[in-house]
Amino acid sequence: MTTSVRAPLAQPGAAKAGLTVRARARRGRRRSLTLTILTGIVLVYSLIPLVWLVVNSTKTQAGLFDSFGLWFDGDFALFGNIADTLTYDDGIFLRWLGNTLLYVVLGAGGATFLAVLGGYGLAKFDFPGKRAVFAVVIGAVAVPGTALAVPTFLMFSRLGLTNTPWSVVIPSLVTPFGLYLMWTFAAEAIPDELIEAARVDGAGEFGTFFRICLPLLAPGIVTVLLFSMVATWNNYFLPLIMLKNPDWYPLTVGLNSWNEQAGTAGGEPVFNLIITGSLLTILPLLAAFLLLQRYWRSGLAAGSVKQ
């Protein structure tokens, strides 16, 4: 006598669940394809100006107008353009580069330092009016910097600080976004129990901050530093209205002055030097992002997962 064993029949609910999973997987693949296409479009859109800048920095003044914009000319003049850019007008480009580095070190460095101190204090200390401070910081983030340029100019004019490096450095020290970023980062990155343990062991507030908390804030510090550095390096409108002496121009305003001289009577067009100077201008920023990107990415992700 033989006994037949039948396989259990699939339940209707299980079959329906399997179909649902497969349908979601197909939709996920379609969404991934769409996302890939959109990412590719954004990538091409972002890289075309950079490719144009690199290609045209290899051309002579005449080659800029005699060749296709996104392809090389027969005469490769990159190294000659770099030499001419660095020596044109008694080497004023190097002076502008030094000015930009000065504004970045004092302005972006000082803004980062103040944002770290302020963000840590707001995150780890309670005091009357903390909610009001939070509202002011959020409101300041929403105000564009160009809206404050003219009032800042009038105030600095009264103080006699216009046409000096301080008229660019002092406004750069204020970064509401950096303060808010460090506030939220410090609140998540530093456990309150760690600070209490340091106080129980006899550590003072400054010792606790510099020896224990500051290393934990390193990713956030690098993130704020990068944002502040880019904002100060690319700052154009504020130095334009504050500075009249070309010896104090940053690179952004200085290169624009070269561009404007082509439209003046008897002015010498130097478009090849402007393009080459623009290429040299972005190289330090690219190097900074490549060197600090691992800290930057970890800083952006901090606080995204609740422990």
Summary of the structure (lengths in Angstrom):
residues: 307
radius of gyration: 27.8
end to end distance: 63.0
largest distance: 113.0
contacts: 845
relative contact order: 0.12
helix: 76%
strand: 0%
